[in-house]
Amino acid sequence: MKPQELTFLNRSLLFNTKKFGQKLLNDDICIKLLKRITMKTNSTNRRMKVFLSAILLLMGLDTSAHDFEVGGIYYSITSKENKEVSVTYKDNSSSAFRNRYIGNIVIPSTVSHEGTTYSVTSIGKHAFHYCNSLTSVVIPESVVSIEDQAFQRCEGLTSITLGNGVNIIGERAFSYCTSLSSVEIPDGVTTIGLFAFQTCRSLTSLTVGKNVNSIGDRAFNGCNNLRLVSIDSDSIVSRDEQHIIKNIFGSHVERYIIGNNVTAIGRYAFSDCDSLITVVIPRNVTKIGSQAFSNCNSLESISVEQGNTHFDSRNNCNAIIHTESNTLLTGCKHTVIPSSVTCIGSYAFSGCTDLTSIEVPNSVTSIGSYAFSGCIGLTSFDVPNSVISIDSLAFSGCIGLTSFDIPNSVTSIGPGAFEGCKGLTSFNIPNSVISIGSHAFFDCSGLTSIEIPDGVTTIEKCTFYGCSALTSVKIPDSVTSIKSKAFYGCSSLIAIKIPERVDYLGYESFLGCSALTSVNIPDGINEIQEQTFAGCANLTCVNIPDGVTFIWPRAFYMCSKLTSITIPSSVMDILNESFCGCNSMLTITSLIEEPFDIAYDTFVNYDDRTSRSFDPNKTLYVPAGTKALYENRKGWKEFANIVEMEPTEAKTISDGTSAAEIIARYDVSGRSISKLQHGLNFLRMSDGTVKKVFVR
């Protein structure tokens, strides 16, 4: 026999068998391979004789999984020195032993065999795998580990008793035990493995001992009827966000009994437990993390045990109150806020979808972040005149609110405070308010009008973003800055007066205000930011003040009804697509005496939002003596009509040298003006004539 053939056969044999100590040799495979070897080898080959002898010896060994059997239970010796055994199955594979264990099994703590007494210390891997007729098991205190898949798919198992000595429950140990209705995990257990109780569909109650510090991923996945969990593990309950209780036990649990061993409830610990009905905080809890019970929208009963020195449920208020600060931390739809409470804490009622109304006492001075966020059933809310601040996102997502009155005591409205309140149609902001945070009314699509009080100096980012029904806004003279996207998508806004003190307009601040017909840009503005007025499809006239140095990309993009524009001499750069899609703009007046290159698409028309072209009917008016300069500059030279205008001072028109007098003044868009402006003007004279006047 060739060496390479022998090597192949050796590998084949080793691949199809395991070392005999694991008792998984397959006799049929060994016999077939030996016949093949015999046919291909010479009997005089000493090396092969030795090899064949070894195989024959192995075949003579016992191939079952167990070492001995006592009382119908099979054991494997795991340590002769320590006299320890593991419960196992009978045959050479767990599948061959399906249904060999039946009925009620009581595993002894010790077992004797051939004069030696052994301690039963583990339930081996696959020991009861697929024993569908097994109904109950009692595991003694001598057992310290239940190995992987030990009871997997024991579908008839209704009861399991775990001894206090058990400290490890392996992966999938009880998975698919679909008749198991309750489990009590003793205090000795420290680890519950991955998928340990997966799809135990009949499991309704569970007790978790105090020393459990690790619960594997999806350990109780598919336990859809689990309703009651008693948990005394401080290690599990106190963890922040990485180990959210819902992700461990599922969303169907209605009640958690928290044991006295628990001293802290971590951040997010019970968040999104949307079936949770009852919560009792034990006396030893000294810490409750942020959002510990947020979005528990079925919560009906909350209480703190008597004797807790950090938290209380005074006057049977159905809430958790931080005793020292008088802050209400967690409430529910049945909460009655006591008159001693001074603050409604962050996330206190967050996600309480069945809350329709609540009375806030005059003792409350602040409403915390997300305090009523997502309370979609809330239709009205009376803020007492003791409240000073409404914090960020306090009422966000309260789509049932239709009106809201803020008392004169309030000085600040936090970022996103009313974000997504789509049903809100009117809102009264008192003069006491001096600060309105970003996104405060974001996506309040039903809001029709708003008056900003005099003390406010800044309209923050996205304050009125998406307020598509907003038709009018009154901005006080105190405002000096309008941040980016402040009025983005306010598609019903017809007119807006920007105070003269405003020296900053953020990018996209009026983007998509498609009903806006006119807008004044204050003299203090020195840059028109990117897409500031983009998509203002009904804008017919706009002034760009002296002092503006940059016009950023798409500043007036798709302002399709804008008929004319005057660019002051202070402008140093006009970036791409600034006036792209302004298809009605036929008159462009540039006061720039030393023109610079601009992009080809700065003034092009959009024909169907896919093709662009330069309208030959557009006329560019430029200062006298600069036509040749414009004709040689990129972008500007695309104009077919470039006209030089002689500068004219206003006094030469009205100095009395002509018999005709000025009776009306108009800008290039035909809008009546009180005085001449920079650029091209039209004067209607008393003799019926019209004069063009170009003012530098």
LINBELTA-V608244 format. One record per residue. N is the residue number from 0. RES is the residue in one small letter. PHI is phi as a letter, one per 30 degrees, with the letter a starting at -180 (NA if undefined). OMEGA is omega in whole degrees, 0 to 359 (NA if undefined). NEAR is the number of other ideal C-beta (glycine too) atoms within 8 Angstrom. Layout:
BEGIN
n={N,N}
res={RES,RES}
phi={PHI,PHI}
omega={OMEGA,OMEGA}
near={NEAR,NEAR}
END
This chain:
BEGIN
n={0,1,2,3,4,5,6,7,8,9,10,11,12,13,14,15,16,17,18,19,20,21,22,23,24,25,26,27,28,29,30,31,32,33,34,35,36,37,38,39,40,41,42,43,44,45,46,47,48,49,50,51,52,53,54,55,56,57,58,59,60,61,62,63,64,65,66,67,68,69,70,71,72,73,74,75,76,77,78,79,80,81,82,83,84,85,86,87,88,89,90,91,92,93,94,95,96,97,98,99,100,101,102,103,104,105,106,107,108,109,110,111,112,113,114,115,116,117,118,119,120,121,122,123,124,125,126,127,128,129,130,131,132,133,134,135,136,137,138,139,140,141,142,143,144,145,146,147,148,149,150,151,152,153,154,155,156,157,158,159,160,161,162,163,164,165,166,167,168,169,170,171,172,173,174,175,176,177,178,179,180,181,182,183,184,185,186,187,188,189,190,191,192,193,194,195,196,197,198,199,200,201,202,203,204,205,206,207,208,209,210,211,212,213,214,215,216,217,218,219,220,221,222,223,224,225,226,227,228,229,230,231,232,233,234,235,236,237,238,239,240,241,242,243,244,245,246,247,248,249,250,251,252,253,254,255,256,257,258,259,260,261,262,263,264,265,266,267,268,269,270,271,272,273,274,275,276,277,278,279,280,281,282,283,284,285,286,287,288,289,290,291,292,293,294,295,296,297,298,299,300,301,302,303,304,305,306,307,308,309,310,311,312,313,314,315,316,317,318,319,320,321,322,323,324,325,326,327,328,329,330,331,332,333,334,335,336,337,338,339,340,341,342,343,344,345,346,347,348,349,350,351,352,353,354,355,356,357,358,359,360,361,362,363,364,365,366,367,368,369,370,371,372,373,374,375,376,377,378,379,380,381,382,383,384,385,386,387,388,389,390,391,392,393,394,395,396,397,398,399,400,401,402,403,404,405,406,407,408,409,410,411,412,413,414,415,416,417,418,419,420,421,422,423,424,425,426,427,428,429,430,431,432,433,434,435,436,437,438,439,440,441,442,443,444,445,446,447,448,449,450,451,452,453,454,455,456,457,458,459,460,461,462,463,464,465,466,467,468,469,470,471,472,473,474,475,476,477,478,479,480,481,482,483,484,485,486,487,488,489,490,491,492,493,494,495,496,497,498,499,500,501,502,503,504,505,506,507,508,509,510,511,512,513,514,515,516,517,518,519,520,521,522,523,524,525,526,527,528,529,530,531,532,533,534,535,536,537,538,539,540,541,542,543,544,545,546,547,548,549,550,551,552,553,554,555,556,557,558,559,560,561,562,563,564,565,566,567,568,569,570,571,572,573,574,575,576,577,578,579,580,581,582,583,584,585,586,587,588,589,590,591,592,593,594,595,596,597,598,599,600,601,602,603,604,605,606,607,608,609,610,611,612,613,614,615,616,617,618,619,620,621,622,623,624,625,626,627,628,629,630,631,632,633,634,635,636,637,638,639,640,641,642,643,644,645,646,647,648,649,650,651,652,653,654,655,656,657,658,659,660,661,662,663,664,665,666,667,668,669,670,671,672,673,674,675,676,677,678,679,680,681,682,683,684,685,686,687,688,689,690,691,692,693,694,695}
res={m,k,p,q,e,l,t,f,l,n,r,s,l,l,f,n,t,k,k,f,g,q,k,l,l,n,d,d,i,c,i,k,l,l,k,r,i,t,m,k,t,n,s,t,n,r,r,m,k,v,f,l,s,a,i,l,l,l,m,g,l,d,t,s,a,h,d,f,e,v,g,g,i,y,y,s,i,t,s,k,e,n,k,e,v,s,v,t,y,k,d,n,s,s,s,a,f,r,n,r,y,i,g,n,i,v,i,p,s,t,v,s,h,e,g,t,t,y,s,v,t,s,i,g,k,h,a,f,h,y,c,n,s,l,t,s,v,v,i,p,e,s,v,v,s,i,e,d,q,a,f,q,r,c,e,g,l,t,s,i,t,l,g,n,g,v,n,i,i,g,e,r,a,f,s,y,c,t,s,l,s,s,v,e,i,p,d,g,v,t,t,i,g,l,f,a,f,q,t,c,r,s,l,t,s,l,t,v,g,k,n,v,n,s,i,g,d,r,a,f,n,g,c,n,n,l,r,l,v,s,i,d,s,d,s,i,v,s,r,d,e,q,h,i,i,k,n,i,f,g,s,h,v,e,r,y,i,i,g,n,n,v,t,a,i,g,r,y,a,f,s,d,c,d,s,l,i,t,v,v,i,p,r,n,v,t,k,i,g,s,q,a,f,s,n,c,n,s,l,e,s,i,s,v,e,q,g,n,t,h,f,d,s,r,n,n,c,n,a,i,i,h,t,e,s,n,t,l,l,t,g,c,k,h,t,v,i,p,s,s,v,t,c,i,g,s,y,a,f,s,g,c,t,d,l,t,s,i,e,v,p,n,s,v,t,s,i,g,s,y,a,f,s,g,c,i,g,l,t,s,f,d,v,p,n,s,v,i,s,i,d,s,l,a,f,s,g,c,i,g,l,t,s,f,d,i,p,n,s,v,t,s,i,g,p,g,a,f,e,g,c,k,g,l,t,s,f,n,i,p,n,s,v,i,s,i,g,s,h,a,f,f,d,c,s,g,l,t,s,i,e,i,p,d,g,v,t,t,i,e,k,c,t,f,y,g,c,s,a,l,t,s,v,k,i,p,d,s,v,t,s,i,k,s,k,a,f,y,g,c,s,s,l,i,a,i,k,i,p,e,r,v,d,y,l,g,y,e,s,f,l,g,c,s,a,l,t,s,v,n,i,p,d,g,i,n,e,i,q,e,q,t,f,a,g,c,a,n,l,t,c,v,n,i,p,d,g,v,t,f,i,w,p,r,a,f,y,m,c,s,k,l,t,s,i,t,i,p,s,s,v,m,d,i,l,n,e,s,f,c,g,c,n,s,m,l,t,i,t,s,l,i,e,e,p,f,d,i,a,y,d,t,f,v,n,y,d,d,r,t,s,r,s,f,d,p,n,k,t,l,y,v,p,a,g,t,k,a,l,y,e,n,r,k,g,w,k,e,f,a,n,i,v,e,m,e,p,t,e,a,k,t,i,s,d,g,t,s,a,a,e,i,i,a,r,y,d,v,s,g,r,s,i,s,k,l,q,h,g,l,n,f,l,r,m,s,d,g,t,v,k,k,v,f,v,r}
phi={NA,d,e,d,d,d,e,d,d,e,d,d,d,d,d,c,b,c,d,d,d,c,i,b,d,c,e,d,d,d,d,d,d,d,d,d,d,d,d,c,b,d,d,d,d,e,d,d,d,d,d,d,d,d,d,d,d,d,d,d,d,d,c,d,d,c,c,a,b,b,i,i,c,c,b,b,d,c,a,d,d,c,h,b,b,b,d,b,c,d,d,d,a,d,d,d,c,e,i,d,c,b,i,c,c,c,d,d,d,b,b,c,b,h,i,c,c,c,c,d,c,a,c,d,d,i,e,c,e,i,d,d,c,d,c,a,b,c,c,d,d,d,d,c,b,c,d,e,h,e,b,e,i,d,d,c,d,c,b,b,c,c,d,d,d,d,b,b,c,d,d,h,e,b,d,i,d,d,c,d,c,b,b,c,c,d,d,d,d,c,b,c,d,e,h,e,b,e,h,d,d,c,d,c,b,b,c,c,d,d,c,d,b,b,b,d,e,h,e,c,d,i,d,d,c,d,c,b,b,c,b,c,c,d,d,d,d,d,d,c,h,d,b,d,e,e,d,c,c,j,c,c,d,c,b,c,c,c,d,d,d,d,c,b,c,d,d,i,e,c,d,i,d,d,c,d,c,b,b,b,c,d,d,d,d,c,b,b,d,e,i,e,b,d,i,c,d,c,d,b,b,b,a,c,d,d,j,d,c,c,b,a,b,e,h,h,d,i,a,c,c,d,d,d,c,h,c,d,c,b,b,b,d,c,d,c,d,d,d,d,d,c,b,c,d,e,i,e,b,e,i,d,d,c,d,c,a,a,c,c,d,d,d,d,c,b,c,d,e,h,e,b,e,i,d,d,d,d,c,b,a,c,c,d,d,c,d,c,b,c,d,e,h,e,b,d,i,d,d,d,d,c,b,a,c,c,d,d,d,d,c,b,c,d,e,i,e,b,e,i,d,d,d,d,c,b,a,c,c,d,d,d,d,c,b,b,d,e,i,e,b,e,i,d,d,c,d,c,a,a,b,d,d,d,d,d,c,b,c,d,e,i,e,c,e,i,d,d,c,d,c,b,b,c,c,d,d,d,d,c,b,c,d,e,i,e,b,e,i,d,d,c,d,d,b,b,c,c,e,d,d,d,c,b,c,d,d,h,d,b,e,i,d,d,c,d,c,a,a,c,c,d,d,d,d,c,b,c,d,e,h,e,c,d,i,d,d,c,d,c,b,a,c,c,d,e,j,d,c,b,c,d,e,h,e,b,e,i,d,d,c,d,c,a,a,c,c,d,d,d,d,c,a,b,c,e,h,e,b,d,i,d,d,d,d,c,b,b,c,c,c,d,d,b,d,c,d,b,d,e,d,d,c,d,d,c,d,b,i,b,c,b,a,c,d,d,d,d,c,c,c,b,d,e,i,c,e,d,d,d,d,c,c,e,i,d,d,d,d,d,c,c,b,d,c,d,d,b,d,d,d,d,c,b,c,i,d,c,d,d,c,d,c,a,b,b,d,d,c,i,d,d,b,d,b,d,c,d,j,d,b,b,c,c,c,d,d,j,d,b,c,c,b,c,c,d}
omega={183,182,182,177,178,179,179,182,176,181,179,180,181,180,186,178,173,180,191,179,179,171,180,178,179,186,183,180,180,182,180,181,180,176,180,179,183,181,189,184,178,183,180,180,185,182,181,178,179,182,180,180,180,179,179,177,179,181,180,181,176,184,178,184,186,175,178,181,176,176,178,179,186,186,173,181,180,177,176,182,181,179,182,178,177,175,183,179,189,192,184,174,183,181,178,183,182,176,177,173,181,174,184,182,173,183,181,178,177,179,182,178,178,175,180,177,182,174,178,187,180,170,189,179,179,188,182,184,176,175,188,181,175,184,178,180,172,182,185,181,179,181,180,181,172,191,185,172,184,181,183,177,168,192,177,183,181,184,175,177,183,177,182,180,182,175,178,171,189,181,177,185,181,183,179,168,195,178,182,187,179,180,174,180,187,183,181,183,176,186,172,189,178,174,189,181,183,175,168,193,182,183,181,181,185,174,181,183,189,185,177,179,178,176,185,181,177,180,181,179,179,175,192,178,178,185,185,176,172,185,183,183,178,182,182,186,186,184,178,169,181,189,183,185,180,181,179,189,178,186,185,183,182,183,171,173,183,185,182,176,181,179,182,175,189,177,181,191,181,182,178,173,193,173,184,183,188,175,173,179,182,188,185,180,181,182,173,184,179,176,183,181,182,178,171,194,177,186,181,185,178,177,176,180,174,179,176,185,182,183,179,174,186,177,181,189,182,181,174,181,174,192,186,185,183,179,176,185,183,177,178,185,180,183,170,186,180,182,179,181,181,182,170,191,179,177,186,181,184,178,179,191,181,177,181,178,178,180,180,183,181,178,184,179,180,176,190,180,177,187,180,181,177,176,190,179,182,183,179,181,178,179,180,183,174,184,180,184,172,190,187,174,185,181,182,178,177,189,179,179,179,178,183,177,179,181,182,179,185,179,181,174,188,178,177,187,181,181,176,176,190,180,183,181,179,184,180,177,183,181,179,182,179,182,174,186,178,178,186,181,180,175,171,192,178,183,185,180,180,176,182,184,187,184,183,181,183,169,191,181,173,184,181,180,174,176,192,179,184,181,181,177,175,180,183,180,181,183,179,184,174,188,185,175,184,181,181,174,175,193,178,182,186,182,177,177,179,183,182,181,181,180,178,171,183,181,179,185,178,181,176,175,193,179,183,183,179,179,176,177,184,183,182,181,178,174,170,189,182,175,181,182,181,178,175,193,181,179,183,180,179,178,173,188,170,181,176,183,181,170,190,185,174,182,180,183,177,170,196,180,177,188,183,178,174,182,185,183,181,184,181,179,174,188,193,176,182,180,180,179,175,191,180,183,180,182,176,179,178,179,181,184,176,186,179,178,172,181,179,187,183,184,184,175,170,182,180,181,176,180,182,179,179,183,180,181,178,178,178,177,184,179,179,176,183,184,182,178,180,181,182,179,179,180,180,185,177,179,177,182,174,187,175,180,176,178,181,176,183,185,181,179,188,183,175,181,178,179,180,179,177,178,179,178,181,172,186,178,180,180,179,180,184,179,182,180,174,180,185,177,176,181,173,185,182,179,176,180,176,180,173,180,178,183,180,NA}
near={10,5,6,6,9,11,8,8,11,9,8,9,12,7,6,8,11,6,5,8,4,6,11,10,13,10,8,6,10,14,9,8,13,11,8,9,13,8,6,7,10,6,6,4,9,6,6,13,9,8,10,11,8,8,12,9,8,10,10,5,9,4,9,8,14,11,7,8,9,9,5,5,12,11,17,11,9,8,7,5,4,6,9,12,13,14,12,10,15,9,8,10,9,11,7,7,11,10,8,8,10,8,7,6,10,6,13,9,9,9,11,8,10,4,4,7,7,13,11,17,11,13,14,12,8,11,14,12,16,10,15,10,9,15,10,12,14,8,12,11,7,11,16,9,11,14,13,10,13,16,17,14,9,14,9,10,16,9,10,12,9,12,12,8,10,15,10,11,12,14,10,13,16,16,14,9,15,9,9,15,9,9,13,8,12,10,8,11,15,9,11,12,14,9,13,16,15,14,9,16,9,10,15,9,12,14,10,11,12,9,11,15,8,7,8,12,5,8,14,15,9,9,15,7,9,15,9,11,13,11,14,13,15,11,9,14,14,12,10,8,8,5,10,12,13,11,5,11,10,12,8,10,14,10,10,12,9,13,11,7,9,16,9,12,14,13,9,13,15,14,13,10,13,9,9,15,9,10,14,9,14,11,8,9,15,6,9,11,12,7,11,15,14,12,9,15,9,9,14,8,10,15,10,10,9,4,5,13,4,9,13,7,12,8,5,6,11,12,14,14,16,11,9,5,7,11,12,14,12,14,12,15,9,7,13,8,15,10,7,7,14,10,13,14,12,10,14,14,14,14,12,14,9,7,13,7,8,9,7,12,10,7,10,15,9,12,14,14,10,13,16,16,14,12,16,9,9,15,8,8,12,7,13,10,8,9,15,9,11,14,13,10,13,15,17,14,11,16,9,10,15,10,9,13,7,12,10,7,9,15,9,12,13,14,10,13,15,16,14,11,15,9,9,15,9,10,12,7,11,10,7,10,15,9,8,12,14,10,13,15,14,13,9,16,9,10,15,10,9,12,7,12,12,7,9,14,8,9,13,13,10,13,16,17,13,11,14,9,10,15,9,10,13,7,11,10,7,10,15,10,11,14,15,10,13,16,17,14,11,15,9,10,14,8,9,11,6,11,12,7,10,14,9,9,12,14,10,13,15,16,14,11,15,9,10,15,8,10,12,7,12,12,7,10,14,8,9,15,13,9,14,16,16,14,12,15,9,9,15,10,11,12,8,12,11,8,10,15,9,11,13,14,10,12,15,16,14,10,17,9,9,15,12,14,13,15,12,12,8,8,13,6,8,8,11,9,12,15,15,15,12,14,8,8,14,9,12,14,16,13,12,11,7,6,11,8,5,9,9,8,9,14,13,12,10,11,7,5,3,4,6,8,7,10,9,6,7,14,11,13,13,14,12,7,5,12,10,6,9,15,9,6,12,8,11,13,9,8,13,6,9,11,9,11,12,6,9,9,6,10,6,8,11,8,6,4,4,6,3,7,7,10,6,7,12,12,14,13,8,7,9,6,10,4,6,9,10,8,12,14,15,13,13,10,13,7,6,4,7,7,8,9,12,13,12,7}
END
